[in-house]
Amino acid sequence: MYRFAFLIAALFVAALGLIFGTLNADPVTVDLLWVQLRWPLGLVLLLALATGLALGVLMSWLTRVLPLRARLRAAERKAGRPAAETNPGPELPVPTDHD
């Protein structure tokens, strides 16, 4: 069920991207100090959106997820339990050589 919903959402986003790119096909010049690029406006806007999204996710991870993981490890250490990263899990059999 989740795969079907993901497929529908992906098709919807792809269709929106195609419409967005088609409606904003006018070329614009992007000046990057040492080089000037002439790209379609739709591509420039989508790249700006993707860059902002990636930076937002990175900042959220750095300011929220990492400190919370550190607090969790400290709490597990204080409680006397091993941290989740150091928990070895089930022991696997060791292969032996049979001559």
Sequence and secondary structure as in RCSB ss.txt:
>XXXX:A:sequence
MYRFAFLIAALFVAALGLIFGTLNADPVTVDLLWVQLRWPLGLVLLLALATGLALGVLMSWLTRVLPLRARLRAA
ERKAGRPAAETNPGPELPVPTDHD
>XXXX:A:secstr
 HHHHHHHHHHHHHHHHHHHHHHT  EEEEE SS EEEEEHHHHHHHHHHHHHHHHHHHHIIIIIHHHHHHHHHH
HHHHT   GGG   S         
